Amino acid sequence: MAYGKIKADTLVYDNSGSDVEVTLSSLGNKVDAANPTFTGTVTIPTPAANDNTTKAASTAYVQTELGDYATLAGPALTGTTTAVNLTLSGNLQVNGTTTTVASSTMTVTDKNIEIAKGAANDAAADGAGITVDSGDGDKTWNWVDATNAWTSSEHIHLEDSKKFLAGTGTDLEIFHNGTNSRVANNTGELRVESDTIRFRDADAGDTYCNMIHDGTVELYHDNSKKIETTAAGVTVTGTVTDSLGDVRSIPKLTKSSNHTLVASDAGQCVFVNAAATVTVNDGVFSTGDAVTIVNHHTADITIAQDTGMVLYNSADAATGNRTLASRGMATIWFAANDTAYISGAGLS
């Protein structure tokens, strides 16, 4: 048998009685059985209605420049299969354990990506999420069943003028605009400005409280400042009251008949405008309480020491009932709930 070379740039083959010309250059890299390269559109034809032929799973059909299907038959393809600008016009299913996408950019048109498909319940979906592979440690965003929450391994950073929202609508929001920050719900907000922390209405209207970097604290009522701390102390606008009334004045309690002192009389002035007796009972007042009595009547009145009560006259240390002359005034200070001292003008 002789061997030699044939020099030609075109081959002619018979296709059902018709000659078909094929350039040799077009056949140079058509198919490598170990590492096939597909340069056209991969198409698995739909069998005709009367075609009962079973195609082998290892058979692929490649539409080539030949104008027909070249068939790769034989063992299953292994190694690397390269597809250049490959388009699948139908559905794609990949079976196996690991699927790796090595492209630098992956674009998904679908609006929703399902993870842990088929998980029977939350526990079965535990750990599902996204992992960023990093040499400094993986960064994860996962569903954690134990806490019933999405969990991030890293910080969450919102750009300026973006909000973290919780609840429906604007129930709760955390916001930073590049200069100031705020935590707000639909009724009020905490605002952190360059040098001040403010509590105010959600619509940035009425102010409740300001805390300023120089140490000043301002308290407001109905958007009107009432208390302010300063280097010198505390400044109060308006009245200062406790359960007994204004602490900067002695409230007036007018009596036109006999009166037995009660605990709520502490800090008040019993203003008597009739011939009457004011009785001081045992066990009514606490240590430090004080009551002032004024006789506004034209005749004397009596301040009576009740049983169990010791009332010392600070002028002579005597105890017992006292007489308060017309227009006289006396103050009783309680050393204990059963012991008091009385002193004043017109007292005998």
C-alpha positions in Angstrom: 0.0 0.0 0.0 1.4 3.3 -1.0 1.3 6.4 1.3 1.5 10.0 0.2 -0.1 13.4 0.5 -3.0 14.9 -1.2 -2.9 18.7 -1.6 -6.4 20.2 -1.7 -8.3 23.1 -0.1 -11.8 21.6 -0.7 -13.4 18.2 -0.2 -16.6 17.0 -1.9 -18.9 14.4 -0.3 -22.1 12.9 -1.4 -25.3 13.8 0.5 -28.2 11.7 -0.8 -27.0 12.0 -4.4 -25.9 15.6 -4.2 -22.3 16.8 -4.0 -21.5 19.0 -1.1 -18.3 21.0 -0.9 -16.5 21.6 2.4 -13.4 23.6 2.9 -10.6 21.9 4.8 -10.0 24.9 6.9 -13.6 24.8 8.3 -12.9 21.3 9.6 -9.7 22.1 11.4 -11.2 22.3 15.0 -14.7 21.0 14.7 -14.8 18.2 17.2 -12.3 16.9 19.8 -13.8 13.7 21.2 -12.1 14.3 24.6 -12.6 18.0 24.8 -15.3 18.9 22.3 -15.7 22.6 21.3 -19.2 23.7 20.2 -19.1 26.9 18.1 -22.7 27.0 17.0 -26.1 26.4 18.6 -26.5 23.1 20.5 -29.9 21.7 19.6 -31.6 18.5 20.8 -34.2 17.9 18.1 -37.8 17.0 19.1 -38.5 13.5 17.8 -41.2 13.2 15.2 -44.6 11.8 16.3 -43.7 8.5 14.7 -40.1 8.4 15.9 -39.8 5.9 18.7 -36.0 5.9 18.5 -34.3 6.3 21.9 -31.4 8.6 21.8 -28.4 7.7 23.9 -27.7 10.1 26.8 -24.1 10.5 25.6 -25.2 11.6 22.1 -25.1 15.3 21.3 -26.1 17.1 18.1 -24.1 20.0 16.9 -25.3 22.3 14.1 -22.2 23.1 12.1 -21.3 24.8 8.9 -22.1 21.6 7.1 -25.8 22.6 7.2 -26.8 19.3 8.9 -26.3 17.7 12.3 -22.9 16.1 13.1 -23.4 13.4 15.6 -21.0 12.8 18.5 -21.7 9.2 19.5 -20.0 6.9 21.8 -18.9 7.1 25.4 -20.1 9.9 27.7 -18.2 13.2 27.2 -15.6 13.8 29.9 -12.9 16.4 30.4 -13.6 20.0 29.4 -16.4 20.9 27.1 -16.0 24.4 25.7 -19.0 26.2 24.3 -18.4 29.6 22.6 -21.3 31.9 22.8 -23.6 29.0 23.6 -27.4 29.7 23.7 -29.9 27.2 25.1 -33.4 28.1 24.0 -35.1 25.6 26.3 -34.9 24.6 30.0 -31.6 23.4 31.5 -31.4 20.9 34.3 -28.0 20.1 35.9 -27.9 16.9 38.1 -25.1 16.2 40.5 -23.6 17.4 43.8 -21.7 20.5 42.9 -22.3 23.1 40.2 -19.6 25.7 39.7 -20.1 28.9 37.6 -16.6 30.4 36.9 -17.7 33.4 34.9 -16.7 36.8 36.1 -20.3 38.2 35.6 -23.5 36.3 36.1 -26.8 38.0 35.1 -30.2 36.6 36.2 -33.3 38.0 34.6 -35.7 36.3 37.2 -36.9 38.5 40.0 -36.7 35.8 42.6 -34.1 33.2 43.4 -35.1 30.2 45.5 -32.7 28.8 48.0 -33.2 25.5 50.0 -35.8 24.5 47.5 -38.1 21.8 48.9 -37.1 22.3 52.6 -39.9 20.8 54.6 -39.8 23.5 57.4 -37.7 26.3 58.9 -35.4 23.8 60.6 -34.7 22.1 57.3 -33.8 25.5 55.8 -31.5 26.4 58.6 -28.2 27.8 57.3 -29.6 28.7 53.9 -28.3 31.9 52.5 -25.3 33.5 50.8 -21.6 33.0 51.6 -18.8 35.2 50.3 -15.6 33.2 50.1 -12.8 35.3 51.6 -9.3 34.5 52.7 -9.9 36.7 55.7 -12.9 34.5 56.7 -16.2 33.8 55.0 -18.9 36.5 55.1 -22.4 35.1 55.5 -26.0 36.1 55.3 -28.0 33.1 56.5 -31.4 32.0 57.8 -30.9 30.8 61.4 -33.8 28.6 62.7 -32.7 28.9 66.4 -33.2 32.6 66.4 -36.0 32.7 63.8 -34.1 35.5 62.0 -31.8 36.4 59.1 -28.3 36.7 60.5 -25.3 38.5 59.1 -21.8 37.7 60.1 -20.7 41.3 59.3 -21.8 44.9 59.8 -24.6 46.3 57.8 -23.8 49.7 56.2 -26.5 52.0 54.8 -25.3 54.9 52.6 -26.2 58.5 53.6 -29.9 59.4 53.3 -31.0 55.7 53.3 -33.3 54.4 56.0 -33.5 51.2 58.0 -37.3 50.6 58.3 -39.1 48.2 60.7 -42.8 47.6 60.9 -45.3 48.8 58.4 -45.1 52.2 56.9 -42.9 54.4 59.1 -43.4 52.6 62.4 -39.7 52.8 63.1 -36.8 54.2 61.1 -33.1 54.7 61.6 -31.7 57.4 59.3 -28.5 59.4 58.7 -28.3 62.2 56.2 -24.5 62.8 56.2 -24.6 65.3 59.1 -27.4 64.3 61.5 -28.9 61.0 62.6 -32.3 60.1 64.0 -34.2 57.1 65.4 -37.9 57.8 64.9 -41.4 56.2 64.9 -44.7 57.6 64.0 -45.1 59.5 67.4 -41.6 60.8 68.3 -37.9 60.7 67.5 -34.4 60.8 68.9 -32.3 63.1 66.9 -28.5 63.2 67.1 -27.1 66.5 65.7 -23.6 67.8 65.6 -23.6 68.8 69.3 -27.0 68.0 70.6 -29.2 65.0 71.3 -32.9 65.9 71.0 -36.2 64.1 71.8 -39.0 65.6 69.8 -42.2 64.9 67.8 -41.8 62.7 64.8 -42.6 65.6 62.5 -39.7 67.6 64.0 -42.3 69.8 65.8 -42.5 70.0 69.6 -39.3 69.4 71.5 -39.3 67.4 74.7 -35.7 67.4 75.8 -32.3 68.6 74.6 -28.9 67.3 75.8 -26.1 69.6 74.6 -22.4 68.8 74.5 -21.5 71.5 77.0 -23.5 69.7 79.7 -26.7 71.6 79.3 -29.9 69.7 79.7 -33.2 71.4 78.7 -36.6 70.0 79.5 -39.7 71.2 77.6 -43.5 71.0 78.2 -45.7 71.7 75.2 -42.7 73.0 73.3 -41.9 75.5 76.1 -38.7 75.2 78.0 -39.3 74.7 81.8 -36.0 73.5 83.2 -32.4 74.2 82.1 -29.1 73.1 83.8 -26.3 75.7 83.7 -22.8 76.0 85.1 -24.4 78.0 88.0 -27.1 75.4 88.8 -30.7 74.9 87.6 -33.0 77.5 86.0 -36.7 76.9 86.3 -39.4 78.7 84.3 -42.8 78.7 85.9 -43.9 77.2 89.2 -42.1 74.4 91.0 -44.5 72.1 92.8 -44.7 68.8 94.6 -47.7 66.9 96.0 -48.3 69.7 98.4 -48.1 72.5 95.9 -45.7 75.2 94.8 -42.4 74.5 96.7 -41.4 78.2 96.3 -44.4 79.4 98.2 -46.6 78.3 101.2 -50.1 77.4 100.0 -53.0 78.9 101.9 -55.5 76.6 103.5 -58.5 78.7 104.8 -60.5 77.3 107.8 -63.6 78.8 109.3 -64.2 76.2 112.0 -62.3 73.7 114.2 -59.7 71.8 112.3 -57.6 68.7 113.0 -54.4 68.7 111.1 -53.9 66.0 108.5 -50.8 64.8 106.6 -51.7 66.8 103.5 -51.5 70.0 105.6 -47.7 69.6 105.7 -46.0 72.5 103.9 -49.2 74.7 104.0 -50.5 77.7 105.9 -53.7 77.0 107.9 -55.4 80.4 107.7 -58.0 80.5 110.5 -60.7 83.3 110.2 -63.0 82.2 113.0 -62.8 81.5 116.8 -61.7 77.9 116.4 -59.4 75.2 117.7 -56.6 73.6 115.6 -55.7 70.1 116.9 -52.3 68.4 116.4 -52.7 64.6 116.5 -50.1 61.9 117.2 -48.8 59.7 114.3 -50.0 61.9 111.5 -46.8 63.7 110.3 -43.3 62.5 109.4 -40.0 63.8 110.6 -39.2 67.1 108.9 -42.8 68.1 108.1 -43.9 71.6 109.0 -47.2 73.5 109.2 -47.8 77.2 109.6 -50.9 78.5 111.5 -52.2 82.1 111.1 -54.9 83.6 113.2 -56.8 86.0 111.0 -59.7 86.3 113.4 -60.2 89.1 115.9 -60.2 86.8 118.9 -57.7 84.2 120.2 -57.6 80.7 118.8 -56.4 77.5 120.5 -53.7 75.1 119.2 -54.4 71.8 121.0 -51.9 69.1 121.8 -53.8 65.8 121.4 -53.3 62.7 123.5 -50.0 61.0 122.7 -48.6 64.1 121.1 -45.8 66.1 122.7 -45.7 69.8 121.5 -42.8 71.8 122.9 -43.0 75.6 123.0 -39.5 76.6 121.8 -39.7 79.8 124.0 -39.7 77.9 127.4 -39.7 74.1 126.5 -43.2 73.8 128.1 -45.6 71.3 126.6 -49.4 71.4 126.2 -52.0 73.5 124.5 -51.1 76.9 123.1 -53.0 80.1 122.5 -52.4 82.1 119.4 -53.5 85.8 119.6 -55.4 87.7 116.9 -53.2 88.3 113.9 -50.5 85.9 115.4 -48.6 83.4 113.4 -46.9 80.1 114.5 -45.0 77.3 112.9 -45.0 73.7 114.0 -42.0 71.5 113.0 -42.1 67.8 113.6 -39.1 66.0 115.0 -41.0 62.7 114.9 -44.5 61.6 114.3 -45.3 62.1 118.0 -43.0 65.1 118.8 -43.0 68.6 117.5 -41.8 72.2 118.3 -43.9 75.3 118.0 -42.7 78.9 117.7 -44.2 82.2 116.6 -45.5 85.7 117.3 -48.5 86.1 119.5 -48.0 82.6 120.9 -48.5 81.8 124.6 
